[in-house]
Structure formats: C-alpha cells, structure tokens
Amino acid sequence: MNKPNRDDRSNNVERLEQMVQNTEQNISEANQTAANTELTASQKEQIKEKNQHRQESIEQFQNEIQEEKAYREGNDLQ
C-alpha cells in the first residue's frame, strides 16, 4: 500500500516568491507587447484583462507567502 506523501512545505515561500517574480515579468512583457501600435484595440484589451488577472494572482501569492512564513515561524521551520 502506498504511503501518503509528507506535506513538504520547506520551500513553499521560495517557490511562491519565484512565482511572483515570473508573473511580474509576464506583466512587463505583456505591457511591452501592448505598446505595439499594430495591435487592435481588442488585442490590447485582452492583454489588459490578462494583466489584471496576473495582478490578482500576485496578491494571492503574497497572501500565501505570509501564511507560509507564519507556518514556518509557528513550527520552527527555516
């Protein structure tokens, strides 16, 4: 019988921080693309909407980072 995997949270903060950086990079690249004058208004609006979703994701990641840091402190994980 398979043993359940241990809840390994040891690198969650670092992983989430990397996800924030990657998402911020995606926003930056999308903004550069949106500045392209050859895009239609619809395409620019799609980019704007995606970036709004990305920003919401960043906020969620940051909340998770705070939760994980609190978990680490409460369980003496470093």
mmCIF file of the N, C-alpha and C atoms, coordinates in Angstrom:
data_MODEL
# 
_entry.id   MODEL 
# 
loop_
_atom_site.group_PDB 
_atom_site.id 
_atom_site.type_symbol 
_atom_site.label_atom_id 
_atom_site.label_alt_id 
_atom_site.label_comp_id 
_atom_site.label_asym_id 
_atom_site.label_entity_id 
_atom_site.label_seq_id 
_atom_site.pdbx_PDB_ins_code 
_atom_site.Cartn_x 
_atom_site.Cartn_y 
_atom_site.Cartn_z 
_atom_site.occupancy 
_atom_site.B_iso_or_equiv 
_atom_site.pdbx_formal_charge 
_atom_site.auth_seq_id 
_atom_site.auth_comp_id 
_atom_site.auth_asym_id 
_atom_site.auth_atom_id 
_atom_site.pdbx_PDB_model_num 
ATOM 1   N N  . MET A 1 1  ? 0.831  -1.170 0.000   1.00 0.00 ? 1  MET A N  1 
ATOM 2   C CA . MET A 1 1  ? 0.000  0.000  0.000   1.00 0.00 ? 1  MET A CA 1 
ATOM 3   C C  . MET A 1 1  ? 0.886  1.247  0.000   1.00 0.00 ? 1  MET A C  1 
ATOM 4   N N  . ASN A 1 2  ? 0.512  2.248  -0.782  1.00 0.00 ? 2  ASN A N  1 
ATOM 5   C CA . ASN A 1 2  ? 1.295  3.474  -0.876  1.00 0.00 ? 2  ASN A CA 1 
ATOM 6   C C  . ASN A 1 2  ? 1.147  4.317  0.379   1.00 0.00 ? 2  ASN A C  1 
ATOM 7   N N  . LYS A 1 3  ? 2.275  4.867  0.808   1.00 0.00 ? 3  LYS A N  1 
ATOM 8   C CA . LYS A 1 3  ? 2.259  5.786  1.935   1.00 0.00 ? 3  LYS A CA 1 
ATOM 9   C C  . LYS A 1 3  ? 1.925  7.177  1.401   1.00 0.00 ? 3  LYS A C  1 
ATOM 10  N N  . PRO A 1 4  ? 1.108  7.915  2.126   1.00 0.00 ? 4  PRO A N  1 
ATOM 11  C CA . PRO A 1 4  ? 0.820  9.281  1.673   1.00 0.00 ? 4  PRO A CA 1 
ATOM 12  C C  . PRO A 1 4  ? 2.082  10.134 1.741   1.00 0.00 ? 4  PRO A C  1 
ATOM 13  N N  . ASN A 1 5  ? 2.214  11.042 0.789   1.00 0.00 ? 5  ASN A N  1 
ATOM 14  C CA . ASN A 1 5  ? 3.376  11.925 0.783   1.00 0.00 ? 5  ASN A CA 1 
ATOM 15  C C  . ASN A 1 5  ? 3.308  12.891 1.952   1.00 0.00 ? 5  ASN A C  1 
ATOM 16  N N  . ARG A 1 6  ? 4.454  13.107 2.547   1.00 0.00 ? 6  ARG A N  1 
ATOM 17  C CA . ARG A 1 6  ? 4.571  14.067 3.636   1.00 0.00 ? 6  ARG A CA 1 
ATOM 18  C C  . ARG A 1 6  ? 4.319  15.463 3.071   1.00 0.00 ? 6  ARG A C  1 
ATOM 19  N N  . ASP A 1 7  ? 3.657  16.304 3.824   1.00 0.00 ? 7  ASP A N  1 
ATOM 20  C CA . ASP A 1 7  ? 3.389  17.678 3.402   1.00 0.00 ? 7  ASP A CA 1 
ATOM 21  C C  . ASP A 1 7  ? 4.680  18.475 3.506   1.00 0.00 ? 7  ASP A C  1 
ATOM 22  N N  . ASP A 1 8  ? 5.451  18.501 2.422   1.00 0.00 ? 8  ASP A N  1 
ATOM 23  C CA . ASP A 1 8  ? 6.747  19.180 2.411   1.00 0.00 ? 8  ASP A CA 1 
ATOM 24  C C  . ASP A 1 8  ? 6.547  20.646 2.044   1.00 0.00 ? 8  ASP A C  1 
ATOM 25  N N  . ARG A 1 9  ? 6.561  21.489 3.056   1.00 0.00 ? 9  ARG A N  1 
ATOM 26  C CA . ARG A 1 9  ? 6.355  22.919 2.849   1.00 0.00 ? 9  ARG A CA 1 
ATOM 27  C C  . ARG A 1 9  ? 7.670  23.680 2.962   1.00 0.00 ? 9  ARG A C  1 
ATOM 28  N N  . SER A 1 10 ? 8.772  22.964 2.975   1.00 0.00 ? 10 SER A N  1 
ATOM 29  C CA . SER A 1 10 ? 10.057 23.588 3.258   1.00 0.00 ? 10 SER A CA 1 
ATOM 30  C C  . SER A 1 10 ? 10.460 24.649 2.250   1.00 0.00 ? 10 SER A C  1 
ATOM 31  N N  . ASN A 1 11 ? 10.009 24.536 1.003   1.00 0.00 ? 11 ASN A N  1 
ATOM 32  C CA . ASN A 1 11 ? 10.417 25.520 0.000   1.00 0.00 ? 11 ASN A CA 1 
ATOM 33  C C  . ASN A 1 11 ? 9.240  26.328 -0.551  1.00 0.00 ? 11 ASN A C  1 
ATOM 34  N N  . ASN A 1 12 ? 8.111  26.298 0.130   1.00 0.00 ? 12 ASN A N  1 
ATOM 35  C CA . ASN A 1 12 ? 6.927  26.993 -0.383  1.00 0.00 ? 12 ASN A CA 1 
ATOM 36  C C  . ASN A 1 12 ? 7.142  28.493 -0.522  1.00 0.00 ? 12 ASN A C  1 
ATOM 37  N N  . VAL A 1 13 ? 7.771  29.130 0.449   1.00 0.00 ? 13 VAL A N  1 
ATOM 38  C CA . VAL A 1 13 ? 7.976  30.574 0.377   1.00 0.00 ? 13 VAL A CA 1 
ATOM 39  C C  . VAL A 1 13 ? 8.831  30.914 -0.838  1.00 0.00 ? 13 VAL A C  1 
ATOM 40  N N  . GLU A 1 14 ? 9.911  30.202 -1.008  1.00 0.00 ? 14 GLU A N  1 
ATOM 41  C CA . GLU A 1 14 ? 10.801 30.470 -2.130  1.00 0.00 ? 14 GLU A CA 1 
ATOM 42  C C  . GLU A 1 14 ? 10.095 30.213 -3.463  1.00 0.00 ? 14 GLU A C  1 
ATOM 43  N N  . ARG A 1 15 ? 9.329  29.150 -3.511  1.00 0.00 ? 15 ARG A N  1 
ATOM 44  C CA . ARG A 1 15 ? 8.597  28.810 -4.735  1.00 0.00 ? 15 ARG A CA 1 
ATOM 45  C C  . ARG A 1 15 ? 7.575  29.896 -5.063  1.00 0.00 ? 15 ARG A C  1 
ATOM 46  N N  . LEU A 1 16 ? 6.849  30.354 -4.057  1.00 0.00 ? 16 LEU A N  1 
ATOM 47  C CA . LEU A 1 16 ? 5.854  31.406 -4.257  1.00 0.00 ? 16 LEU A CA 1 
ATOM 48  C C  . LEU A 1 16 ? 6.509  32.726 -4.654  1.00 0.00 ? 16 LEU A C  1 
ATOM 49  N N  . GLU A 1 17 ? 7.647  33.037 -4.044  1.00 0.00 ? 17 GLU A N  1 
ATOM 50  C CA . GLU A 1 17 ? 8.359  34.261 -4.414  1.00 0.00 ? 17 GLU A CA 1 
ATOM 51  C C  . GLU A 1 17 ? 8.810  34.205 -5.870  1.00 0.00 ? 17 GLU A C  1 
ATOM 52  N N  . GLN A 1 18 ? 9.242  33.040 -6.319  1.00 0.00 ? 18 GLN A N  1 
ATOM 53  C CA . GLN A 1 18 ? 9.634  32.875 -7.719  1.00 0.00 ? 18 GLN A CA 1 
ATOM 54  C C  . GLN A 1 18 ? 8.421  33.046 -8.632  1.00 0.00 ? 18 GLN A C  1 
ATOM 55  N N  . MET A 1 19 ? 7.280  32.551 -8.198  1.00 0.00 ? 19 MET A N  1 
ATOM 56  C CA . MET A 1 19 ? 6.054  32.701 -8.983  1.00 0.00 ? 19 MET A CA 1 
ATOM 57  C C  . MET A 1 19 ? 5.673  34.179 -9.105  1.00 0.00 ? 19 MET A C  1 
ATOM 58  N N  . VAL A 1 20 ? 5.855  34.945 -8.040  1.00 0.00 ? 20 VAL A N  1 
ATOM 59  C CA . VAL A 1 20 ? 5.581  36.386 -8.087  1.00 0.00 ? 20 VAL A CA 1 
ATOM 60  C C  . VAL A 1 20 ? 6.504  37.048 -9.106  1.00 0.00 ? 20 VAL A C  1 
ATOM 61  N N  . GLN A 1 21 ? 7.792  36.722 -9.043  1.00 0.00 ? 21 GLN A N  1 
ATOM 62  C CA . GLN A 1 21 ? 8.748  37.311 -9.985  1.00 0.00 ? 21 GLN A CA 1 
ATOM 63  C C  . GLN A 1 21 ? 8.400  36.954 -11.427 1.00 0.00 ? 21 GLN A C  1 
ATOM 64  N N  . ASN A 1 22 ? 8.059  35.706 -11.668 1.00 0.00 ? 22 ASN A N  1 
ATOM 65  C CA . ASN A 1 22 ? 7.706  35.276 -13.023 1.00 0.00 ? 22 ASN A CA 1 
ATOM 66  C C  . ASN A 1 22 ? 6.465  36.004 -13.525 1.00 0.00 ? 22 ASN A C  1 
ATOM 67  N N  . THR A 1 23 ? 5.485  36.159 -12.656 1.00 0.00 ? 23 THR A N  1 
ATOM 68  C CA . THR A 1 23 ? 4.241  36.828 -13.045 1.00 0.00 ? 23 THR A CA 1 
ATOM 69  C C  . THR A 1 23 ? 4.492  38.306 -13.308 1.00 0.00 ? 23 THR A C  1 
ATOM 70  N N  . GLU A 1 24 ? 5.330  38.942 -12.488 1.00 0.00 ? 24 GLU A N  1 
ATOM 71  C CA . GLU A 1 24 ? 5.682  40.339 -12.730 1.00 0.00 ? 24 GLU A CA 1 
ATOM 72  C C  . GLU A 1 24 ? 6.392  40.493 -14.072 1.00 0.00 ? 24 GLU A C  1 
ATOM 73  N N  . GLN A 1 25 ? 7.249  39.547 -14.401 1.00 0.00 ? 25 GLN A N  1 
ATOM 74  C CA . GLN A 1 25 ? 7.944  39.568 -15.692 1.00 0.00 ? 25 GLN A CA 1 
ATOM 75  C C  . GLN A 1 25 ? 6.936  39.420 -16.829 1.00 0.00 ? 25 GLN A C  1 
ATOM 76  N N  . ASN A 1 26 ? 5.963  38.544 -16.665 1.00 0.00 ? 26 ASN A N  1 
ATOM 77  C CA . ASN A 1 26 ? 4.929  38.366 -17.689 1.00 0.00 ? 26 ASN A CA 1 
ATOM 78  C C  . ASN A 1 26 ? 4.128  39.645 -17.890 1.00 0.00 ? 26 ASN A C  1 
ATOM 79  N N  . ILE A 1 27 ? 3.827  40.344 -16.806 1.00 0.00 ? 27 ILE A N  1 
ATOM 80  C CA . ILE A 1 27 ? 3.104  41.618 -16.908 1.00 0.00 ? 27 ILE A CA 1 
ATOM 81  C C  . ILE A 1 27 ? 3.935  42.625 -17.694 1.00 0.00 ? 27 ILE A C  1 
ATOM 82  N N  . SER A 1 28 ? 5.206  42.712 -17.370 1.00 0.00 ? 28 SER A N  1 
ATOM 83  C CA . SER A 1 28 ? 6.092  43.647 -18.054 1.00 0.00 ? 28 SER A CA 1 
ATOM 84  C C  . SER A 1 28 ? 6.166  43.348 -19.552 1.00 0.00 ? 28 SER A C  1 
ATOM 85  N N  . GLU A 1 29 ? 6.341  42.086 -19.884 1.00 0.00 ? 29 GLU A N  1 
ATOM 86  C CA . GLU A 1 29 ? 6.420  41.696 -21.292 1.00 0.00 ? 29 GLU A CA 1 
ATOM 87  C C  . GLU A 1 29 ? 5.102  41.964 -22.013 1.00 0.00 ? 29 GLU A C  1 
ATOM 88  N N  . ALA A 1 30 ? 3.993  41.718 -21.336 1.00 0.00 ? 30 ALA A N  1 
ATOM 89  C CA . ALA A 1 30 ? 2.684  41.971 -21.942 1.00 0.00 ? 30 ALA A CA 1 
ATOM 90  C C  . ALA A 1 30 ? 2.483  43.466 -22.182 1.00 0.00 ? 30 ALA A C  1 
ATOM 91  N N  . ASN A 1 31 ? 2.945  44.290 -21.245 1.00 0.00 ? 31 ASN A N  1 
ATOM 92  C CA . ASN A 1 31 ? 2.840  45.739 -21.430 1.00 0.00 ? 31 ASN A CA 1 
ATOM 93  C C  . ASN A 1 31 ? 3.661  46.205 -22.624 1.00 0.00 ? 31 ASN A C  1 
ATOM 94  N N  . GLN A 1 32 ? 4.825  45.619 -22.813 1.00 0.00 ? 32 GLN A N  1 
ATOM 95  C CA . GLN A 1 32 ? 5.645  45.955 -23.976 1.00 0.00 ? 32 GLN A CA 1 
ATOM 96  C C  . GLN A 1 32 ? 4.935  45.551 -25.263 1.00 0.00 ? 32 GLN A C  1 
ATOM 97  N N  . THR A 1 33 ? 4.307  44.392 -25.243 1.00 0.00 ? 33 THR A N  1 
ATOM 98  C CA . THR A 1 33 ? 3.553  43.929 -26.404 1.00 0.00 ? 33 THR A CA 1 
ATOM 99  C C  . THR A 1 33 ? 2.367  44.849 -26.665 1.00 0.00 ? 33 THR A C  1 
ATOM 100 N N  . ALA A 1 34 ? 1.685  45.275 -25.619 1.00 0.00 ? 34 ALA A N  1 
ATOM 101 C CA . ALA A 1 34 ? 0.515  46.142 -25.762 1.00 0.00 ? 34 ALA A CA 1 
ATOM 102 C C  . ALA A 1 34 ? 0.894  47.497 -26.355 1.00 0.00 ? 34 ALA A C  1 
ATOM 103 N N  . ALA A 1 35 ? 2.135  47.903 -26.169 1.00 0.00 ? 35 ALA A N  1 
ATOM 104 C CA . ALA A 1 35 ? 2.594  49.175 -26.715 1.00 0.00 ? 35 ALA A CA 1 
ATOM 105 C C  . ALA A 1 35 ? 2.775  49.105 -28.234 1.00 0.00 ? 35 ALA A C  1 
ATOM 106 N N  . ASN A 1 36 ? 2.714  47.911 -28.782 1.00 0.00 ? 36 ASN A N  1 
ATOM 107 C CA . ASN A 1 36 ? 2.850  47.711 -30.226 1.00 0.00 ? 36 ASN A CA 1 
ATOM 108 C C  . ASN A 1 36 ? 1.660  48.360 -30.932 1.00 0.00 ? 36 ASN A C  1 
ATOM 109 N N  . THR A 1 37 ? 1.937  49.286 -31.807 1.00 0.00 ? 37 THR A N  1 
ATOM 110 C CA . THR A 1 37 ? 0.868  50.023 -32.484 1.00 0.00 ? 37 THR A CA 1 
ATOM 111 C C  . THR A 1 37 ? 0.118  49.175 -33.500 1.00 0.00 ? 37 THR A C  1 
ATOM 112 N N  . GLU A 1 38 ? 0.642  48.015 -33.834 1.00 0.00 ? 38 GLU A N  1 
ATOM 113 C CA . GLU A 1 38 ? -0.019 47.159 -34.819 1.00 0.00 ? 38 GLU A CA 1 
ATOM 114 C C  . GLU A 1 38 ? -1.125 46.298 -34.207 1.00 0.00 ? 38 GLU A C  1 
ATOM 115 N N  . LEU A 1 39 ? -1.253 46.306 -32.905 1.00 0.00 ? 39 LEU A N  1 
ATOM 116 C CA . LEU A 1 39 ? -2.294 45.518 -32.254 1.00 0.00 ? 39 LEU A CA 1 
ATOM 117 C C  . LEU A 1 39 ? -3.641 46.231 -32.366 1.00 0.00 ? 39 LEU A C  1 
ATOM 118 N N  . THR A 1 40 ? -4.678 45.434 -32.443 1.00 0.00 ? 40 THR A N  1 
ATOM 119 C CA . THR A 1 40 ? -6.025 46.009 -32.458 1.00 0.00 ? 40 THR A CA 1 
ATOM 120 C C  . THR A 1 40 ? -6.420 46.413 -31.043 1.00 0.00 ? 40 THR A C  1 
ATOM 121 N N  . ALA A 1 41 ? -7.456 47.215 -30.949 1.00 0.00 ? 41 ALA A N  1 
ATOM 122 C CA . ALA A 1 41 ? -7.962 47.623 -29.638 1.00 0.00 ? 41 ALA A CA 1 
ATOM 123 C C  . ALA A 1 41 ? -8.404 46.399 -28.841 1.00 0.00 ? 41 ALA A C  1 
ATOM 124 N N  . SER A 1 42 ? -8.979 45.424 -29.522 1.00 0.00 ? 42 SER A N  1 
ATOM 125 C CA . SER A 1 42 ? -9.427 44.195 -28.863 1.00 0.00 ? 42 SER A CA 1 
ATOM 126 C C  . SER A 1 42 ? -8.243 43.422 -28.279 1.00 0.00 ? 42 SER A C  1 
ATOM 127 N N  . GLN A 1 43 ? -7.170 43.323 -29.038 1.00 0.00 ? 43 GLN A N  1 
ATOM 128 C CA . GLN A 1 43 ? -5.987 42.616 -28.555 1.00 0.00 ? 43 GLN A CA 1 
ATOM 129 C C  . GLN A 1 43 ? -5.381 43.326 -27.346 1.00 0.00 ? 43 GLN A C  1 
ATOM 130 N N  . LYS A 1 44 ? -5.351 44.655 -27.407 1.00 0.00 ? 44 LYS A N  1 
ATOM 131 C CA . LYS A 1 44 ? -4.818 45.421 -26.277 1.00 0.00 ? 44 LYS A CA 1 
ATOM 132 C C  . LYS A 1 44 ? -5.695 45.242 -25.038 1.00 0.00 ? 44 LYS A C  1 
ATOM 133 N N  . GLU A 1 45 ? -7.005 45.178 -25.239 1.00 0.00 ? 45 GLU A N  1 
ATOM 134 C CA . GLU A 1 45 ? -7.932 44.970 -24.122 1.00 0.00 ? 45 GLU A CA 1 
ATOM 135 C C  . GLU A 1 45 ? -7.724 43.585 -23.508 1.00 0.00 ? 45 GLU A C  1 
ATOM 136 N N  . GLN A 1 46 ? -7.486 42.581 -24.349 1.00 0.00 ? 46 GLN A N  1 
ATOM 137 C CA . GLN A 1 46 ? -7.225 41.228 -23.841 1.00 0.00 ? 46 GLN A CA 1 
ATOM 138 C C  . GLN A 1 46 ? -5.962 41.215 -22.981 1.00 0.00 ? 46 GLN A C  1 
ATOM 139 N N  . ILE A 1 47 ? -4.944 41.909 -23.435 1.00 0.00 ? 47 ILE A N  1 
ATOM 140 C CA . ILE A 1 47 ? -3.699 41.988 -22.664 1.00 0.00 ? 47 ILE A CA 1 
ATOM 141 C C  . ILE A 1 47 ? -3.958 42.676 -21.328 1.00 0.00 ? 47 ILE A C  1 
ATOM 142 N N  . LYS A 1 48 ? -4.723 43.756 -21.366 1.00 0.00 ? 48 LYS A N  1 
ATOM 143 C CA . LYS A 1 48 ? -5.049 44.486 -20.136 1.00 0.00 ? 48 LYS A CA 1 
ATOM 144 C C  . LYS A 1 48 ? -5.786 43.583 -19.149 1.00 0.00 ? 48 LYS A C  1 
ATOM 145 N N  . GLU A 1 49 ? -6.754 42.815 -19.646 1.00 0.00 ? 49 GLU A N  1 
ATOM 146 C CA . GLU A 1 49 ? -7.512 41.903 -18.782 1.00 0.00 ? 49 GLU A CA 1 
ATOM 147 C C  . GLU A 1 49 ? -6.622 40.815 -18.201 1.00 0.00 ? 49 GLU A C  1 
ATOM 148 N N  . LYS A 1 50 ? -5.743 40.255 -19.030 1.00 0.00 ? 50 LYS A N  1 
ATOM 149 C CA . LYS A 1 50 ? -4.823 39.223 -18.532 1.00 0.00 ? 50 LYS A CA 1 
ATOM 150 C C  . LYS A 1 50 ? -3.928 39.791 -17.444 1.00 0.00 ? 50 LYS A C  1 
ATOM 151 N N  . ASN A 1 51 ? -3.462 41.017 -17.654 1.00 0.00 ? 51 ASN A N  1 
ATOM 152 C CA . ASN A 1 51 ? -2.595 41.629 -16.646 1.00 0.00 ? 51 ASN A CA 1 
ATOM 153 C C  . ASN A 1 51 ? -3.344 41.885 -15.347 1.00 0.00 ? 51 ASN A C  1 
ATOM 154 N N  . GLN A 1 52 ? -4.622 42.201 -15.434 1.00 0.00 ? 52 GLN A N  1 
ATOM 155 C CA . GLN A 1 52 ? -5.419 42.366 -14.219 1.00 0.00 ? 52 GLN A CA 1 
ATOM 156 C C  . GLN A 1 52 ? -5.506 41.039 -13.467 1.00 0.00 ? 52 GLN A C  1 
ATOM 157 N N  . HIS A 1 53 ? -5.710 39.960 -14.202 1.00 0.00 ? 53 HIS A N  1 
ATOM 158 C CA . HIS A 1 53 ? -5.749 38.630 -13.573 1.00 0.00 ? 53 HIS A CA 1 
ATOM 159 C C  . HIS A 1 53 ? -4.387 38.283 -12.977 1.00 0.00 ? 53 HIS A C  1 
ATOM 160 N N  . ARG A 1 54 ? -3.337 38.645 -13.689 1.00 0.00 ? 54 ARG A N  1 
ATOM 161 C CA . ARG A 1 54 ? -1.991 38.382 -13.176 1.00 0.00 ? 54 ARG A CA 1 
ATOM 162 C C  . ARG A 1 54 ? -1.752 39.143 -11.876 1.00 0.00 ? 54 ARG A C  1 
ATOM 163 N N  . GLN A 1 55 ? -2.204 40.390 -11.828 1.00 0.00 ? 55 GLN A N  1 
ATOM 164 C CA . GLN A 1 55 ? -2.031 41.187 -10.613 1.00 0.00 ? 55 GLN A CA 1 
ATOM 165 C C  . GLN A 1 55 ? -2.796 40.562 -9.452  1.00 0.00 ? 55 GLN A C  1 
ATOM 166 N N  . GLU A 1 56 ? -3.987 40.057 -9.719  1.00 0.00 ? 56 GLU A N  1 
ATOM 167 C CA . GLU A 1 56 ? -4.757 39.366 -8.681  1.00 0.00 ? 56 GLU A CA 1 
ATOM 168 C C  . GLU A 1 56 ? -4.007 38.130 -8.197  1.00 0.00 ? 56 GLU A C  1 
ATOM 169 N N  . SER A 1 57 ? -3.379 37.419 -9.123  1.00 0.00 ? 57 SER A N  1 
ATOM 170 C CA . SER A 1 57 ? -2.596 36.237 -8.750  1.00 0.00 ? 57 SER A CA 1 
ATOM 171 C C  . SER A 1 57 ? -1.434 36.624 -7.852  1.00 0.00 ? 57 SER A C  1 
ATOM 172 N N  . ILE A 1 58 ? -0.767 37.718 -8.192  1.00 0.00 ? 58 ILE A N  1 
ATOM 173 C CA . ILE A 1 58 ? 0.352  38.181 -7.368  1.00 0.00 ? 58 ILE A CA 1 
ATOM 174 C C  . ILE A 1 58 ? -0.123 38.457 -5.949  1.00 0.00 ? 58 ILE A C  1 
ATOM 175 N N  . GLU A 1 59 ? -1.264 39.103 -5.809  1.00 0.00 ? 59 GLU A N  1 
ATOM 176 C CA . GLU A 1 59 ? -1.805 39.393 -4.477  1.00 0.00 ? 59 GLU A CA 1 
ATOM 177 C C  . GLU A 1 59 ? -2.086 38.100 -3.716  1.00 0.00 ? 59 GLU A C  1 
ATOM 178 N N  . GLN A 1 60 ? -2.618 37.105 -4.402  1.00 0.00 ? 60 GLN A N  1 
ATOM 179 C CA . GLN A 1 60 ? -2.884 35.816 -3.761  1.00 0.00 ? 60 GLN A CA 1 
ATOM 180 C C  . GLN A 1 60 ? -1.583 35.128 -3.366  1.00 0.00 ? 60 GLN A C  1 
ATOM 181 N N  . PHE A 1 61 ? -0.577 35.184 -4.244  1.00 0.00 ? 61 PHE A N  1 
ATOM 182 C CA . PHE A 1 61 ? 0.724  34.599 -3.918  1.00 0.00 ? 61 PHE A CA 1 
ATOM 183 C C  . PHE A 1 61 ? 1.305  35.270 -2.683  1.00 0.00 ? 61 PHE A C  1 
ATOM 184 N N  . GLN A 1 62 ? 1.202  36.597 -2.616  1.00 0.00 ? 62 GLN A N  1 
ATOM 185 C CA . GLN A 1 62 ? 1.758  37.321 -1.474  1.00 0.00 ? 62 GLN A CA 1 
ATOM 186 C C  . GLN A 1 62 ? 1.038  36.950 -0.180  1.00 0.00 ? 62 GLN A C  1 
ATOM 187 N N  . ASN A 1 63 ? -0.263 36.748 -0.253  1.00 0.00 ? 63 ASN A N  1 
ATOM 188 C CA . ASN A 1 63 ? -1.001 36.287 0.928   1.00 0.00 ? 63 ASN A CA 1 
ATOM 189 C C  . ASN A 1 63 ? -0.520 34.904 1.352   1.00 0.00 ? 63 ASN A C  1 
ATOM 190 N N  . GLU A 1 64 ? -0.314 34.026 0.377   1.00 0.00 ? 64 GLU A N  1 
ATOM 191 C CA . GLU A 1 64 ? 0.181  32.678 0.690   1.00 0.00 ? 64 GLU A CA 1 
ATOM 192 C C  . GLU A 1 64 ? 1.576  32.736 1.293   1.00 0.00 ? 64 GLU A C  1 
ATOM 193 N N  . ILE A 1 65 ? 2.410  33.640 0.781   1.00 0.00 ? 65 ILE A N  1 
ATOM 194 C CA . ILE A 1 65 ? 3.763  33.792 1.325   1.00 0.00 ? 65 ILE A CA 1 
ATOM 195 C C  . ILE A 1 65 ? 3.682  34.147 2.805   1.00 0.00 ? 65 ILE A C  1 
ATOM 196 N N  . GLN A 1 66 ? 2.810  35.085 3.149   1.00 0.00 ? 66 GLN A N  1 
ATOM 197 C CA . GLN A 1 66 ? 2.658  35.478 4.551   1.00 0.00 ? 66 GLN A CA 1 
ATOM 198 C C  . GLN A 1 66 ? 2.178  34.301 5.397   1.00 0.00 ? 66 GLN A C  1 
ATOM 199 N N  . GLU A 1 67 ? 1.233  33.528 4.870   1.00 0.00 ? 67 GLU A N  1 
ATOM 200 C CA . GLU A 1 67 ? 0.740  32.355 5.596   1.00 0.00 ? 67 GLU A CA 1 
ATOM 201 C C  . GLU A 1 67 ? 1.846  31.330 5.796   1.00 0.00 ? 67 GLU A C  1 
ATOM 202 N N  . GLU A 1 68 ? 2.639  31.102 4.757   1.00 0.00 ? 68 GLU A N  1 
ATOM 203 C CA . GLU A 1 68 ? 3.723  30.123 4.858   1.00 0.00 ? 68 GLU A CA 1 
ATOM 204 C C  . GLU A 1 68 ? 4.794  30.589 5.837   1.00 0.00 ? 68 GLU A C  1 
ATOM 205 N N  . LYS A 1 69 ? 5.092  31.882 5.827   1.00 0.00 ? 69 LYS A N  1 
ATOM 206 C CA . LYS A 1 69 ? 6.076  32.402 6.783   1.00 0.00 ? 69 LYS A CA 1 
ATOM 207 C C  . LYS A 1 69 ? 5.569  32.229 8.210   1.00 0.00 ? 69 LYS A C  1 
ATOM 208 N N  . ALA A 1 70 ? 4.288  32.486 8.424   1.00 0.00 ? 70 ALA A N  1 
ATOM 209 C CA . ALA A 1 70 ? 3.700  32.303 9.755   1.00 0.00 ? 70 ALA A CA 1 
ATOM 210 C C  . ALA A 1 70 ? 3.748  30.830 10.150  1.00 0.00 ? 70 ALA A C  1 
ATOM 211 N N  . TYR A 1 71 ? 3.485  29.938 9.202   1.00 0.00 ? 71 TYR A N  1 
ATOM 212 C CA . TYR A 1 71 ? 3.543  28.498 9.475   1.00 0.00 ? 71 TYR A CA 1 
ATOM 213 C C  . TYR A 1 71 ? 4.963  28.105 9.874   1.00 0.00 ? 71 TYR A C  1 
ATOM 214 N N  . ARG A 1 72 ? 5.945  28.625 9.126   1.00 0.00 ? 72 ARG A N  1 
ATOM 215 C CA . ARG A 1 72 ? 7.341  28.319 9.439   1.00 0.00 ? 72 ARG A CA 1 
ATOM 216 C C  . ARG A 1 72 ? 7.694  28.771 10.849  1.00 0.00 ? 72 ARG A C  1 
ATOM 217 N N  . GLU A 1 73 ? 7.313  29.996 11.166  1.00 0.00 ? 73 GLU A N  1 
ATOM 218 C CA . GLU A 1 73 ? 7.637  30.538 12.488  1.00 0.00 ? 73 GLU A CA 1 
ATOM 219 C C  . GLU A 1 73 ? 6.961  29.734 13.590  1.00 0.00 ? 73 GLU A C  1 
ATOM 220 N N  . GLY A 1 74 ? 5.734  29.311 13.354  1.00 0.00 ? 74 GLY A N  1 
ATOM 221 C CA . GLY A 1 74 ? 4.997  28.544 14.349  1.00 0.00 ? 74 GLY A CA 1 
ATOM 222 C C  . GLY A 1 74 ? 5.491  27.125 14.500  1.00 0.00 ? 74 GLY A C  1 
ATOM 223 N N  . ASN A 1 75 ? 6.191  26.632 13.488  1.00 0.00 ? 75 ASN A N  1 
ATOM 224 C CA . ASN A 1 75 ? 6.680  25.252 13.518  1.00 0.00 ? 75 ASN A CA 1 
ATOM 225 C C  . ASN A 1 75 ? 8.195  25.170 13.460  1.00 0.00 ? 75 ASN A C  1 
ATOM 226 N N  . ASP A 1 76 ? 8.852  26.307 13.690  1.00 0.00 ? 76 ASP A N  1 
ATOM 227 C CA . ASP A 1 76 ? 10.315 26.364 13.707  1.00 0.00 ? 76 ASP A CA 1 
ATOM 228 C C  . ASP A 1 76 ? 10.934 25.760 12.458  1.00 0.00 ? 76 ASP A C  1 
ATOM 229 N N  . LEU A 1 77 ? 10.371 26.051 11.304  1.00 0.00 ? 77 LEU A N  1 
ATOM 230 C CA . LEU A 1 77 ? 10.944 25.609 10.037  1.00 0.00 ? 77 LEU A CA 1 
ATOM 231 C C  . LEU A 1 77 ? 11.728 26.765 9.432   1.00 0.00 ? 77 LEU A C  1 
ATOM 232 N N  . GLN A 1 78 ? 12.873 26.489 8.918   1.00 0.00 ? 78 GLN A N  1 
ATOM 233 C CA . GLN A 1 78 ? 13.676 27.539 8.269   1.00 0.00 ? 78 GLN A CA 1 
ATOM 234 C C  . GLN A 1 78 ? 14.064 27.152 6.900   1.00 0.00 ? 78 GLN A C  1 
# 
